[in-house]
């Protein structure tokens, strides 16, 4: 083999490699890019295919001192419910007195235009904290999972102090009644992590709104 031939072969190989690389780059540029949307979860599919069902809501703040101007917790509840699309039928501020609370909730239970009642305040352990007791007197079915889930979620923020909360829920006849703590942070947690989902007929695998026809029937 001549010295010239031997030295030419590596150059040929380099030129051949360069041509193949250039060809691959041209093919890559010629191939159209196809966008693949991320796979949707079952929950996202259900939310997109099912209709939202608005229900009438009443919001009650239990407090001896708050006014509508200072009632931030009640405002959070109203904001979340209206943002979802639920109409607010009534909003009240009442004293921390068991008979007053029971009478008002009973009034809502008797109304055809109120399906959900959300109360804030009076769920602690002091003498004036009587909201759960006032509702329990009207309850036909206790919903213990609400309070259990709320305290489990709250534990991440306040640790063992969450055991002092008596947040709870009941089915009173055909009306859903929820007792939330008075603090704005606790109300925001309960609304954003529990009720925004459970008061939406599109939420899966199940929700309170979807259950209502069977309760009414």
N, CA, C and O of each residue as an XYZ file, in Angstrom:
868
protein
N       0.862     -1.189      0.000
C       0.000      0.000      0.000
C       0.894      1.234      0.000
O       1.852      1.340      0.767
N       0.544      2.167     -0.894
C       1.374      3.366     -0.953
C       1.088      4.258      0.227
O       0.018      4.189      0.831
N       2.042      5.087      0.549
C       1.891      6.002      1.689
C       0.780      7.003      1.437
O       0.099      7.414      2.377
N       0.582      7.407      0.182
C      -0.469      8.378     -0.156
C      -1.851      7.782      0.039
O      -2.769      8.446      0.520
N      -1.990      6.465     -0.360
C      -3.293      5.806     -0.197
C      -3.640      5.645      1.265
O      -4.781      5.881      1.662
N      -2.672      5.245      2.070
C      -2.899      5.035      3.500
C      -3.329      6.313      4.186
O      -4.190      6.284      5.065
N      -2.743      7.437      3.797
C      -3.084      8.704      4.451
C      -4.434      9.233      3.973
O      -5.064     10.033      4.665
N      -4.884      8.791      2.789
C      -6.157      9.283      2.246
C      -7.346      8.625      2.900
O      -8.405      9.242      3.016
N      -7.195      7.366      3.337
C      -8.343      6.626      3.884
C      -8.938      7.295      5.136
O     -10.160      7.437      5.194
N      -8.157      7.708      6.128
C      -8.756      8.380      7.283
C      -9.508      9.637      6.890
O     -10.542      9.957      7.475
N      -8.975     10.371      5.872
C      -9.659     11.571      5.432
C     -11.006     11.238      4.810
O     -11.988     11.954      5.007
N     -11.043     10.123      4.042
C     -12.317      9.694      3.443
C     -13.322      9.335      4.518
O     -14.503      9.669      4.428
N     -12.824      8.639      5.551
C     -13.735      8.259      6.631
C     -14.284      9.497      7.325
O     -15.464      9.550      7.672
N     -13.420     10.496      7.527
C     -13.885     11.721      8.185
C     -14.915     12.451      7.332
O     -15.913     12.965      7.836
N     -14.643     12.486      5.996
C     -15.600     13.162      5.116
C     -16.938     12.417      5.081
O     -18.003     13.034      5.049
N     -16.866     11.062      5.089
C     -18.097     10.266      5.088
C     -18.897     10.484      6.362
O     -20.124     10.581      6.319
N     -18.210     10.560      7.494
C     -18.878     10.798      8.773
C     -19.527     12.169      8.801
O     -20.640     12.324      9.304
N     -18.838     13.160      8.263
C     -19.387     14.519      8.227
C     -20.638     14.576      7.363
O     -21.610     15.251      7.704
N     -20.605     13.833      6.196
C     -21.780     13.825      5.317
C     -22.982     13.184      6.009
O     -24.109     13.664      5.887
N     -22.727     12.082      6.744
C     -23.833     11.415      7.453
C     -24.414     12.324      8.538
O     -25.632     12.385      8.707
N     -23.554     13.029      9.272
C     -24.028     13.941     10.317
C     -24.862     15.062      9.721
O     -25.907     15.425     10.262
N     -24.395     15.610      8.600
C     -25.142     16.681      7.940
C     -26.491     16.179      7.459
O     -27.493     16.889      7.541
N     -26.512     14.929      6.946
C     -27.763     14.347      6.469
C     -28.752     14.173      7.612
O     -29.946     14.432      7.456
N     -28.242     13.725      8.781
C     -29.125     13.541      9.940
C     -29.682     14.877     10.410
O     -30.848     14.967     10.796
N     -28.842     15.924     10.379
C     -29.316     17.242     10.803
C     -30.408     17.756      9.871
O     -31.392     18.343     10.322
N     -30.227     17.528      8.547
C     -31.253     17.965      7.596
C     -32.557     17.210      7.806
O     -33.638     17.795      7.727
N     -32.457     15.910      8.075
C     -33.658     15.097      8.306
C     -34.371     15.541      9.574
O     -35.600     15.562      9.638
N     -33.579     15.897     10.582
C     -34.172     16.328     11.851
C     -34.923     17.637     11.679
O     -36.004     17.835     12.233
N     -34.304     18.553     10.872
C     -34.976     19.827     10.628
C     -36.236     19.637      9.798
O     -37.202     20.383      9.958
N     -36.237     18.651      8.917
C     -37.384     18.429      8.028
C     -38.545     17.752      8.740
O     -39.689     17.857      8.300
N     -38.258     17.058      9.841
C     -39.308     16.338     10.561
C     -40.124     17.310     11.403
O     -39.556     17.967     12.277
N     -41.424     17.430     11.181
C     -42.238     18.365     11.973
C     -42.321     17.917     13.427
O     -42.413     16.726     13.724
N     -42.288     18.901     14.329
C     -42.398     18.595     15.748
C     -43.864     18.438     16.128
O     -44.694     19.283     15.794
N     -44.168     17.385     16.807
C     -45.539     17.102     17.231
C     -45.635     17.329     18.730
O     -44.898     16.713     19.499
N     -46.554     18.223     19.161
C     -46.742     18.492     20.587
C     -47.682     17.456     21.178
O     -48.793     17.256     20.686
N     -47.236     16.815     22.216
C     -48.058     15.822     22.911
C     -48.512     16.415     24.236
O     -47.690     16.665     25.118
N     -49.796     16.641     24.381
C     -50.313     17.187     25.632
C     -50.113     16.186     26.755
O     -50.204     14.978     26.534
N     -49.837     16.682     27.980
C     -49.678     15.759     29.100
C     -50.966     14.997     29.371
O     -52.064     15.532     29.215
N     -50.822     13.780     29.766
C     -51.981     12.939     30.051
C     -52.775     13.527     31.203
O     -52.213     13.861     32.246
N     -54.080     13.655     31.015
C     -54.923     14.214     32.063
C     -55.301     13.143     33.075
O     -55.475     11.972     32.737
N     -55.422     13.573     34.321
C     -55.832     12.647     35.363
C     -57.326     12.364     35.230
O     -58.049     13.089     34.546
N     -57.780     11.295     35.897
C     -59.209     10.964     35.869
C     -60.031     12.113     36.438
O     -61.128     12.398     35.959
N     -59.484     12.779     37.477
C     -60.189     13.901     38.085
C     -60.347     15.049     37.090
O     -61.413     15.660     37.020
N     -59.298     15.350     36.318
C     -59.366     16.424     35.331
C     -60.358     16.088     34.222
O     -61.074     16.967     33.745
N     -60.404     14.838     33.816
C     -61.363     14.412     32.794
C     -62.785     14.580     33.306
O     -63.649     15.092     32.594
N     -63.031     14.150     34.545
C     -64.367     14.265     35.132
C     -64.776     15.725     35.267
O     -65.922     16.077     34.988
N     -63.836     16.589     35.699
C     -64.145     18.001     35.878
C     -64.503     18.663     34.548
O     -65.270     19.626     34.522
N     -63.957     18.157     33.455
C     -64.193     18.782     32.159
C     -65.454     18.268     31.477
O     -65.951     18.905     30.548
N     -65.978     17.137     31.915
C     -67.117     16.529     31.226
C     -68.414     16.600     32.023
O     -69.479     16.325     31.471
N     -68.359     16.955     33.280
C     -69.560     17.017     34.105
C     -69.933     18.468     34.394
O     -69.071     19.346     34.427
N     -71.215     18.707     34.599
C     -71.705     20.066     34.804
C     -71.618     20.464     36.271
O     -71.842     19.643     37.161
N     -71.293     21.727     36.516
C     -71.318     22.270     37.871
C     -72.773     22.487     38.284
O     -73.590     22.930     37.477
N     -73.094     22.176     39.533
C     -74.461     22.322     40.040
C     -74.464     23.343     41.176
O     -73.977     23.036     42.264
N     -74.996     24.543     40.960
C     -75.040     25.537     42.032
C     -76.118     25.208     43.053
O     -77.193     24.723     42.700
N     -75.825     25.475     44.320
C     -76.806     25.268     45.391
C     -76.820     26.508     46.283
O     -75.807     27.191     46.427
N     -77.961     26.785     46.870
C     -78.085     27.939     47.745
C     -77.335     27.742     49.050
O     -77.431     26.688     49.678
N     -76.585     28.763     49.457
C     -75.765     28.665     50.667
C     -76.079     29.796     51.643
O     -76.415     30.910     51.242
N     -75.962     29.488     52.919
C     -76.064     30.491     53.977
C     -74.757     30.485     54.753
O     -74.203     29.423     55.037
N     -74.266     31.663     55.095
C     -73.003     31.802     55.825
C     -73.287     32.501     57.144
O     -73.892     33.572     57.176
N     -72.842     31.879     58.234
C     -73.111     32.408     59.571
C     -71.808     32.540     60.342
O     -71.038     31.586     60.445
N     -71.565     33.727     60.882
C     -70.419     33.945     61.765
C     -70.931     34.002     63.193
O     -71.813     34.798     63.517
N     -70.375     33.159     64.038
C     -70.772     33.106     65.445
C     -69.735     33.885     66.247
O     -68.599     33.438     66.406
N     -70.130     35.040     66.744
C     -69.187     35.902     67.462
C     -69.939     36.962     68.258
O     -70.990     37.445     67.837
N     -69.388     37.313     69.406
C     -69.965     38.381     70.223
C     -69.407     39.747     69.840
O     -69.935     40.772     70.271
N     -68.356     39.774     69.044
C     -67.653     41.036     68.786
C     -67.536     41.420     67.314
O     -67.370     42.604     67.018
N     -67.612     40.497     66.402
C     -67.351     40.828     65.002
C     -68.519     41.552     64.336
O     -69.682     41.386     64.703
N     -68.157     42.361     63.344
C     -69.135     43.031     62.488
C     -68.853     42.590     61.049
O     -67.864     41.904     60.791
N     -69.708     42.976     60.131
C     -69.461     42.609     58.735
C     -68.165     43.237     58.219
O     -67.520     42.693     57.323
N     -67.787     44.385     58.790
C     -66.549     45.043     58.371
C     -65.312     44.307     58.887
O     -64.267     44.337     58.236
N     -65.408     43.653     60.033
C     -64.244     42.974     60.623
C     -64.296     41.458     60.473
O     -63.382     40.755     60.905
N     -65.346     40.964     59.874
C     -65.524     39.508     59.758
C     -64.755     38.951     58.559
O     -65.340     38.703     57.504
N     -63.456     38.757     58.720
C     -62.621     38.248     57.627
C     -62.909     36.779     57.319
O     -62.868     36.368     56.159
N     -63.198     35.995     58.344
C     -63.453     34.565     58.120
C     -64.733     34.346     57.322
O     -64.766     33.541     56.391
N     -65.781     35.067     57.693
C     -67.020     34.969     56.929
C     -66.828     35.412     55.490
O     -67.418     34.849     54.568
N     -65.988     36.438     55.309
C     -65.716     36.935     53.958
C     -64.997     35.891     53.112
O     -65.252     35.783     51.913
N     -64.097     35.118     53.730
C     -63.397     34.053     53.001
C     -64.394     33.003     52.512
O     -64.315     32.547     51.372
N     -65.322     32.628     53.373
C     -66.325     31.626     52.996
C     -67.171     32.132     51.830
O     -67.386     31.417     50.851
N     -67.644     33.362     51.945
C     -68.456     33.955     50.877
C     -67.665     34.017     49.577
O     -68.183     33.697     48.507
N     -66.412     34.431     49.680
C     -65.563     34.543     48.488
C     -65.395     33.201     47.787
O     -65.529     33.112     46.566
N     -65.102     32.155     48.559
C     -64.879     30.840     47.949
C     -66.157     30.293     47.314
O     -66.122     29.757     46.206
N     -67.267     30.427     48.004
C     -68.531     29.886     47.493
C     -68.985     30.617     46.233
O     -69.409     29.986     45.264
N     -68.897     31.940     46.246
C     -69.325     32.704     45.072
C     -68.377     32.482     43.896
O     -68.810     32.455     42.744
N     -67.089     32.322     44.183
C     -66.124     32.047     43.113
C     -66.431     30.714     42.439
O     -66.215     30.556     41.238
N     -66.935     29.759     43.213
C     -67.311     28.470     42.646
C     -68.557     28.581     41.777
O     -68.703     27.860     40.789
N     -69.459     29.497     42.156
C     -70.712     29.641     41.428
C     -71.941     29.381     42.274
O     -73.056     29.345     41.753
N     -71.751     29.195     43.596
C     -72.888     28.983     44.496
C     -73.455     30.331     44.946
O     -72.688     31.199     45.364
N     -74.765     30.532     44.874
C     -75.359     31.786     45.343
C     -75.420     31.843     46.868
O     -75.714     30.840     47.518
N     -75.145     33.009     47.434
C     -75.265     33.213     48.880
C     -76.676     33.722     49.153
O     -77.008     34.860     48.821
N     -77.489     32.885     49.749
C     -78.883     33.241     50.024
C     -78.986     34.163     51.231
O     -79.832     35.057     51.267
N     -78.121     33.943     52.219
C     -78.184     34.757     53.439
C     -76.825     34.741     54.128
O     -76.075     33.768     54.043
N     -76.526     35.843     54.812
C     -75.310     35.920     55.626
C     -75.656     36.629     56.928
O     -76.256     37.704     56.924
N     -75.272     36.019     58.033
C     -75.601     36.570     59.349
C     -74.385     36.554     60.274
O     -73.426     35.811     60.067
N     -74.463     37.401     61.302
C     -73.546     37.338     62.445
C     -74.422     37.212     63.684
O     -75.287     38.053     63.929
N     -74.193     36.156     64.464
C     -75.015     35.914     65.652
C     -74.131     35.751     66.884
O     -72.933     35.489     66.776
N     -74.738     35.909     68.044
C     -74.006     35.784     69.307
C     -73.664     34.326     69.609
O     -74.270     33.403     69.063
N     -72.693     34.143     70.480
C     -72.301     32.798     70.919
C     -73.308     32.256     71.930
O     -72.967     32.035     73.092
N     -74.519     32.047     71.498
C     -75.557     31.506     72.367
C     -76.207     30.325     71.658
O     -76.672     30.441     70.523
N     -76.232     29.203     72.336
C     -76.663     27.959     71.705
C     -78.075     28.042     71.150
O     -78.327     27.589     70.033
N     -78.994     28.609     71.909
C     -80.383     28.664     71.455
C     -80.531     29.530     70.206
O     -81.328     29.219     69.320
N     -79.764     30.614     70.139
C     -79.824     31.510     68.975
C     -79.312     30.794     67.729
O     -79.904     30.895     66.654
N     -78.203     30.070     67.888
C     -77.616     29.346     66.752
C     -78.556     28.243     66.278
O     -78.787     28.089     65.079
N     -79.092     27.484     67.217
C     -79.998     26.388     66.866
C     -81.224     26.911     66.126
O     -81.657     26.327     65.132
N     -81.776     28.006     66.616
C     -82.971     28.576     65.990
C     -82.684     29.023     64.562
O     -83.496     28.799     63.664
N     -81.532     29.654     64.348
C     -81.205     30.134     63.009
C     -80.956     28.977     62.044
O     -81.455     28.987     60.918
N     -80.193     27.988     62.477
C     -79.923     26.838     61.608
C     -81.225     26.105     61.286
O     -81.422     25.662     60.154
N     -82.108     25.974     62.265
C     -83.406     25.329     62.031
C     -84.205     26.094     60.977
O     -84.917     25.501     60.167
N     -84.076     27.411     61.002
C     -84.757     28.240     59.999
C     -84.234     27.926     58.598
O     -85.008     27.816     57.647
N     -82.930     27.785     58.482
C     -82.341     27.447     57.178
C     -82.753     26.045     56.726
O     -83.038     25.825     55.549
N     -82.781     25.113     57.657
C     -83.147     23.730     57.324
C     -84.562     23.668     56.753
O     -84.852     22.832     55.896
N     -85.434     24.541     57.221
C     -86.821     24.554     56.758
C     -86.996     25.265     55.412
O     -88.055     25.169     54.792
N     -85.972     25.967     54.969
C     -86.079     26.716     53.716
C     -85.734     25.838     52.515
O     -84.821     25.015     52.577
N     -86.470     26.023     51.431
C     -86.209     25.250     50.218
C     -85.041     25.805     49.409
O     -84.463     25.100     48.581
N     -84.694     27.071     49.650
C     -83.647     27.695     48.840
C     -82.258     27.617     49.477
O     -81.297     28.141     48.913
N     -82.137     26.979     50.630
C     -80.838     26.821     51.292
C     -80.498     25.334     51.376
O     -81.230     24.554     51.984
N     -79.400     24.960     50.769
C     -78.957     23.564     50.774
C     -77.737     23.361     51.658
O     -77.549     22.289     52.234
N     -76.907     24.397     51.763
C     -75.659     24.314     52.533
C     -75.583     25.486     53.502
O     -75.824     26.634     53.129
N     -75.245     25.179     54.750
C     -75.013     26.212     55.763
C     -73.585     26.054     56.270
O     -73.194     24.977     56.722
N     -72.812     27.129     56.193
C     -71.438     27.106     56.691
C     -71.323     28.122     57.816
O     -71.537     29.318     57.615
N     -70.983     27.630     59.006
C     -70.803     28.498     60.167
C     -69.324     28.605     60.504
O     -68.575     27.647     60.313
N     -68.899     29.752     61.000
C     -67.530     29.937     61.454
C     -67.538     30.532     62.855
O     -68.246     31.501     63.130
N     -66.735     29.933     63.739
C     -66.648     30.417     65.110
C     -67.369     29.520     66.100
O     -68.337     28.839     65.762
N     -66.875     29.536     67.331
C     -67.532     28.803     68.409
C     -67.283     27.318     68.421
O     -68.101     26.567     68.951
N     -66.157     26.859     67.844
C     -65.881     25.415     67.795
C     -64.791     24.985     68.773
O     -64.309     23.854     68.711
N     -64.405     25.883     69.670
C     -63.358     25.541     70.640
C     -63.911     24.865     71.882
O     -64.954     24.212     71.837
N     -63.201     25.029     72.996
C     -63.549     24.320     74.231
C     -63.977     25.239     75.369
O     -64.261     24.759     76.466
N     -64.029     26.536     75.136
C     -64.403     27.435     76.218
C     -65.916     27.404     76.441
O     -66.659     26.798     75.669
N     -66.345     28.053     77.489
C     -67.756     28.028     77.865
C     -68.644     28.611     76.771
O     -69.773     28.156     76.583
N     -68.146     29.611     76.049
C     -68.951     30.266     75.025
C     -68.864     29.573     73.664
O     -69.529     29.996     72.718
N     -68.065     28.527     73.550
C     -67.943     27.799     72.281
C     -69.021     26.721     72.208
O     -68.839     25.612     72.710
N     -70.140     27.056     71.579
C     -71.297     26.148     71.606
C     -71.843     25.814     70.209
O     -72.895     25.186     70.090
N     -71.139     26.225     69.171
C     -71.670     26.007     67.815
C     -71.922     24.535     67.493
O     -73.011     24.206     67.022
N     -70.956     23.627     67.727
C     -71.225     22.211     67.419
C     -72.404     21.653     68.210
O     -73.179     20.846     67.696
N     -72.533     22.084     69.456
C     -73.632     21.594     70.296
C     -74.979     22.075     69.754
O     -75.968     21.343     69.782
N     -75.003     23.309     69.265
C     -76.242     23.867     68.725
C     -76.681     23.136     67.463
O     -77.875     22.933     67.238
N     -75.715     22.744     66.644
C     -76.050     22.039     65.400
C     -76.419     20.589     65.673
O     -77.336     20.047     65.057
N     -75.700     19.964     66.598
C     -75.945     18.548     66.902
C     -77.387     18.308     67.324
O     -77.936     17.230     67.094
N     -77.998     19.310     67.938
C     -79.387     19.172     68.376
C     -80.334     19.002     67.192
O     -81.444     18.493     67.349
N     -79.895     19.428     66.004
C     -80.734     19.336     64.808
C     -80.295     18.230     63.859
O     -81.027     17.869     62.938
N     -79.115     17.700     64.083
C     -78.527     16.755     63.141
C     -79.277     15.441     63.038
O     -79.656     14.850     64.049
N     -79.488     14.986     61.810
C     -80.080     13.670     61.590
C     -78.999     12.633     61.288
O     -79.163     11.448     61.576
N     -77.888     13.098     60.701
C     -76.740     12.221     60.475
C     -75.454     13.011     60.686
O     -75.258     14.077     60.103
N     -74.597     12.473     61.520
C     -73.302     13.091     61.779
C     -72.354     12.748     60.629
O     -72.402     11.641     60.092
N     -71.488     13.702     60.250
C     -70.478     13.466     59.212
C     -69.107     13.604     59.868
O     -68.446     14.626     59.683
N     -68.666     12.610     60.623
C     -67.418     12.734     61.393
C     -66.175     12.912     60.536
O     -65.185     13.490     60.986
N     -66.221     12.419     59.301
C     -65.049     12.517     58.436
C     -64.603     13.942     58.172
O     -63.418     14.189     57.950
N     -65.543     14.892     58.194
C     -65.162     16.284     57.951
C     -64.221     16.787     59.037
O     -63.150     17.317     58.743
N     -64.624     16.618     60.289
C     -63.782     17.072     61.392
C     -62.469     16.318     61.461
O     -61.425     16.893     61.767
N     -62.527     15.026     61.175
C     -61.302     14.218     61.204
C     -60.305     14.694     60.155
O     -59.117     14.848     60.437
N     -60.804     14.926     58.939
C     -59.924     15.382     57.866
C     -59.396     16.786     58.151
O     -58.223     17.071     57.910
N     -60.259     17.659     58.664
C     -59.813     19.017     58.972
C     -58.677     19.005     59.989
O     -57.667     19.684     59.804
N     -58.839     18.238     61.054
C     -57.791     18.207     62.085
C     -56.510     17.565     61.560
O     -55.413     17.958     61.958
N     -56.637     16.586     60.673
C     -55.449     15.970     60.084
C     -54.695     16.985     59.229
O     -53.469     17.066     59.291
N     -55.433     17.762     58.428
C     -54.798     18.790     57.608
C     -54.218     19.902     58.474
O     -53.132     20.412     58.199
N     -54.948     20.272     59.520
C     -54.512     21.346     60.407
C     -53.259     20.979     61.193
O     -52.489     21.858     61.579
N     -53.053     19.696     61.430
C     -51.889     19.235     62.191
C     -50.588     19.699     61.546
O     -49.615     19.984     62.244
N     -50.567     19.774     60.224
C     -49.353     20.203     59.516
C     -48.997     21.645     59.846
O     -47.831     22.029     59.762
N     -49.995     22.453     60.223
C     -49.755     23.866     60.524
C     -49.551     24.136     62.011
O     -48.672     24.911     62.389
N     -50.362     23.496     62.855
C     -50.314     23.851     64.281
C     -50.017     22.665     65.191
O     -50.079     22.791     66.414
N     -49.701     21.535     64.614
C     -49.323     20.379     65.424
C     -50.461     19.875     66.295
O     -51.626     19.900     65.896
N     -50.111     19.420     67.482
C     -51.100     18.786     68.362
C     -52.166     19.755     68.864
O     -53.181     19.318     69.406
N     -51.961     21.048     68.696
C     -52.978     22.022     69.117
C     -54.294     21.828     68.374
O     -55.337     22.317     68.809
N     -54.243     21.117     67.261
C     -55.455     20.902     66.469
C     -56.519     20.101     67.217
O     -57.695     20.157     66.860
N     -56.119     19.355     68.255
C     -57.110     18.557     68.987
C     -58.089     19.433     69.761
O     -59.115     18.940     70.232
N     -57.790     20.722     69.900
C     -58.695     21.614     70.618
C     -59.818     22.144     69.724
O     -60.698     22.869     70.188
N     -59.782     21.781     68.451
C     -60.834     22.215     67.534
C     -61.947     21.176     67.462
O     -61.691     19.977     67.352
N     -63.183     21.655     67.526
C     -64.335     20.763     67.382
C     -65.047     21.005     66.039
O     -66.263     20.844     65.932
N     -64.285     21.385     65.043
C     -64.866     21.549     63.702
C     -65.593     20.263     63.320
O     -65.083     19.165     63.542
N     -66.787     20.403     62.745
C     -67.596     19.207     62.503
C     -68.641     19.488     61.426
O     -68.748     20.606     60.923
N     -69.406     18.458     61.084
C     -70.437     18.604     60.051
C     -71.575     17.630     60.305
O     -71.391     16.560     60.885
N     -72.753     18.031     59.854
C     -73.950     17.203     60.003
C     -74.829     17.331     58.767
O     -74.765     18.308     58.022
N     -75.633     16.328     58.585
C     -76.750     16.398     57.663
C     -77.977     16.631     58.522
O     -78.351     15.782     59.331
N     -78.603     17.786     58.344
C     -79.802     18.126     59.113
C     -80.994     18.060     58.164
O     -81.250     18.994     57.404
N     -81.708     16.956     58.216
C     -82.749     16.736     57.223
C     -82.091     16.554     55.867
O     -81.386     15.570     55.641
N     -82.319     17.501     54.961
C     -81.671     17.461     53.643
C     -80.705     18.635     53.463
O     -80.338     18.974     52.338
N     -80.298     19.247     54.568
C     -79.391     20.397     54.531
C     -78.034     20.015     55.100
O     -77.946     19.414     56.171
N     -76.978     20.367     54.379
C     -75.615     20.121     54.848
C     -75.172     21.297     55.705
O     -75.245     22.448     55.275
N     -74.714     21.006     56.917
C     -74.309     22.061     57.851
C     -72.877     21.800     58.311
O     -72.556     20.716     58.798
N     -72.022     22.811     58.148
C     -70.611     22.683     58.500
C     -70.244     23.717     59.559
O     -70.593     24.892     59.442
N     -69.539     23.269     60.591
C     -69.065     24.159     61.651
C     -67.556     24.301     61.534
O     -66.815     23.352     61.792
N     -67.099     25.493     61.143
C     -65.677     25.777     60.972
C     -65.167     26.626     62.129
O     -65.946     27.347     62.752
N     -63.880     26.554     62.425
C     -63.314     27.433     63.457
C     -63.450     28.903     63.063
O     -63.841     29.226     61.942
N     -63.122     29.777     64.000
C     -63.268     31.207     63.743
C     -62.078     31.866     63.090
O     -62.225     32.931     62.489
N     -60.900     31.272     63.186
C     -59.707     31.916     62.634
C     -59.728     31.888     61.110
O     -60.203     30.931     60.497
N     -59.207     32.951     60.514
C     -59.201     33.051     59.058
C     -58.372     31.947     58.421
O     -58.745     31.399     57.383
N     -57.238     31.619     59.050
C     -56.389     30.558     58.511
C     -57.090     29.217     58.492
O     -56.993     28.474     57.515
N     -57.802     28.901     59.575
C     -58.508     27.626     59.658
C     -59.653     27.569     58.652
O     -59.894     26.533     58.033
N     -60.349     28.678     58.494
C     -61.451     28.735     57.528
C     -60.925     28.559     56.104
O     -61.515     27.835     55.301
N     -59.823     29.220     55.802
C     -59.219     29.094     54.475
C     -58.808     27.652     54.203
O     -59.014     27.139     53.103
N     -58.229     27.003     55.205
C     -57.831     25.599     55.071
C     -59.039     24.714     54.789
O     -59.014     23.895     53.871
N     -60.085     24.878     55.575
C     -61.281     24.044     55.417
C     -61.944     24.255     54.058
O     -62.394     23.301     53.424
N     -62.001     25.498     53.623
C     -62.636     25.780     52.336
C     -61.791     25.264     51.176
O     -62.294     24.570     50.293
N     -60.505     25.606     51.184
C     -59.651     25.279     50.037
C     -59.321     23.798     49.924
O     -59.184     23.274     48.818
N     -59.194     23.121     51.059
C     -58.750     21.730     51.026
C     -59.894     20.722     51.119
O     -59.710     19.545     50.808
N     -61.074     21.177     51.545
C     -62.185     20.227     51.713
C     -63.443     20.676     50.964
O     -63.895     19.997     50.042
N     -64.000     21.809     51.356
C     -65.332     22.163     50.858
C     -65.354     22.594     49.397
O     -66.341     22.346     48.705
N     -64.300     23.230     48.914
C     -64.282     23.596     47.498
C     -64.410     22.348     46.624
O     -65.011     22.403     45.551
N     -63.860     21.246     47.066
C     -63.987     19.991     46.315
C     -65.316     19.302     46.595
O     -66.002     18.869     45.670
N     -65.677     19.201     47.864
C     -66.863     18.431     48.222
C     -68.181     19.120     47.877
O     -69.232     18.479     47.860
N     -68.129     20.418     47.603
C     -69.331     21.131     47.174
C     -69.329     21.368     45.664
O     -70.013     22.261     45.164
N     -68.557     20.563     44.954
C     -68.489     20.636     43.494
C     -68.945     19.297     42.918
O     -68.308     18.268     43.146
N     -70.039     19.315     42.178
C     -70.618     18.079     41.631
C     -69.699     17.378     40.648
O     -69.938     16.221     40.301
N     -68.644     18.060     40.189
C     -67.720     17.459     39.226
C     -66.584     16.702     39.892
O     -65.840     15.983     39.225
N     -66.444     16.860     41.209
C     -65.309     16.240     41.901
C     -65.490     14.725     41.989
O     -66.584     14.228     42.253
N     -64.398     14.011     41.765
C     -64.401     12.562     41.828
C     -63.358     12.072     42.822
O     -62.324     12.710     43.023
N     -63.648     10.912     43.449
C     -64.681      9.932     43.081
C     -66.076     10.239     43.615
O     -67.045      9.668     43.114
N     -66.222     11.117     44.611
C     -67.563     11.417     45.111
C     -67.560     12.797     45.766
O     -66.507     13.346     46.090
N     -68.754     13.338     45.951
C     -68.906     14.662     46.549
C     -70.289     14.773     47.162
O     -71.167     13.955     46.889
N     -70.480     15.795     47.997
C     -71.759     15.964     48.681
C     -72.887     16.345     47.720
O     -74.018     15.888     47.883
N     -72.590     17.167     46.733
C     -73.640     17.647     45.831
C     -74.237     16.498     45.023
O     -75.450     16.428     44.825
N     -73.383     15.615     44.567
C     -73.856     14.449     43.814
C     -74.729     13.548     44.688
O     -75.620     12.859     44.190
N     -74.467     13.563     45.980
C     -75.202     12.706     46.911
C     -76.600     13.243     47.227
O     -77.483     12.479     47.618
N     -76.802     14.541     47.059
C     -78.050     15.176     47.479
C     -79.319     14.559     46.886
O     -80.287     14.380     47.625
N     -79.365     14.227     45.595
C     -80.602     13.626     45.070
C     -81.019     12.366     45.815
O     -82.210     12.121     46.008
N     -80.049     11.572     46.232
C     -80.376     10.350     46.982
C     -80.826     10.678     48.396
O     -81.624      9.948     48.983
N     -80.313     11.780     48.944
C     -80.764     12.215     50.267
C     -82.193     12.736     50.177
O     -83.038     12.422     51.015
N     -82.446     13.536     49.148
C     -83.778     14.116     48.967
C     -84.814     13.054     48.635
O     -85.986     13.173     48.991
N     -84.347     11.990     47.930
C     -85.273     10.931     47.540
C     -85.610     10.022     48.685
O     -86.380      9.077     48.518
